[in-house]
Protein backbone atom coordinates (compact mmCIF):
# COMPACT_ATOMS: atom_id res chain seq x y z
CA UNK A 1 0.00 0.00 0.00
CA UNK A 2 1.26 3.46 -0.87
CA UNK A 3 0.56 6.11 1.74
CA UNK A 4 1.10 9.82 1.18
CA UNK A 5 2.42 11.18 4.48
CA UNK A 6 1.08 14.63 5.36
CA UNK A 7 2.20 17.29 7.83
CA UNK A 8 0.44 20.39 9.15
CA UNK A 9 2.47 22.53 6.70
CA UNK A 10 0.78 20.82 3.74
CA UNK A 11 -2.69 22.13 4.61
CA UNK A 12 -3.94 25.18 2.71
CA UNK A 13 -7.47 24.77 4.15
CA UNK A 14 -8.93 22.50 6.84
CA UNK A 15 -9.67 19.77 4.27
CA UNK A 16 -7.25 20.59 1.44
CA UNK A 17 -3.52 19.97 1.00
CA UNK A 18 -0.93 21.11 -1.53
CA UNK A 19 2.20 19.07 -2.23
CA UNK A 20 5.19 20.45 -4.13
CA UNK A 21 8.06 18.18 -3.12
CA UNK A 22 9.16 14.58 -3.62
CA UNK A 23 5.62 13.39 -2.79
CA UNK A 24 4.38 15.22 -5.90
CA UNK A 25 7.01 13.47 -8.01
CA UNK A 26 6.16 10.11 -6.42
CA UNK A 27 2.46 10.55 -7.19
CA UNK A 28 3.23 11.47 -10.81
CA UNK A 29 6.09 9.08 -11.61
CA UNK A 30 5.35 6.02 -9.49
CA UNK A 31 1.60 6.11 -8.87
CA UNK A 32 0.76 7.63 -12.28
CA UNK A 33 -1.86 9.75 -10.48
CA UNK A 34 -4.23 12.09 -12.28
CA UNK A 35 -7.00 14.49 -11.31
CA UNK A 36 -9.93 12.61 -9.77
CA UNK A 37 -7.82 9.74 -8.42
CA UNK A 38 -8.08 8.71 -4.76
CA UNK A 39 -4.94 8.18 -2.69
CA UNK A 40 -4.42 6.88 0.83
CA UNK A 41 -3.11 9.66 3.07
CA UNK A 42 -1.97 9.80 6.66
CA UNK A 43 -0.98 12.49 9.12
CA UNK A 44 2.47 12.21 10.59
CA UNK A 45 1.90 10.53 13.99
CA UNK A 46 -1.86 10.61 13.37
CA UNK A 47 -4.85 9.24 11.53
CA UNK A 48 -5.16 7.80 8.03
CA UNK A 49 -7.74 8.73 5.42
CA UNK A 50 -8.36 9.35 1.75
CA UNK A 51 -7.36 12.17 -0.55
CA UNK A 52 -9.00 12.96 -3.89
CA UNK A 53 -6.79 14.81 -6.34
CA UNK A 54 -8.46 18.04 -7.44
CA UNK A 55 -5.52 19.54 -9.30
CA UNK A 56 -2.22 18.22 -10.60
CA UNK A 57 0.50 19.74 -12.75
CA UNK A 58 4.31 19.81 -12.84
CA UNK A 59 4.54 22.19 -9.86
CA UNK A 60 1.91 20.98 -7.39
CA UNK A 61 -0.70 18.43 -6.43
CA UNK A 62 -3.83 19.53 -4.57
CA UNK A 63 -6.16 17.10 -2.80
CA UNK A 64 -9.33 17.25 -0.78
CA UNK A 65 -8.71 15.05 2.26
CA UNK A 66 -10.92 13.30 4.77
Secondary structure, DSSP 8 states (H G I E B T S, - for coil): ---EEE-GGGEEETTEEEE-SHHHHHHHHTS---TT-EEEEEETTS-EEEEEEEEE-SS-EEEEE-
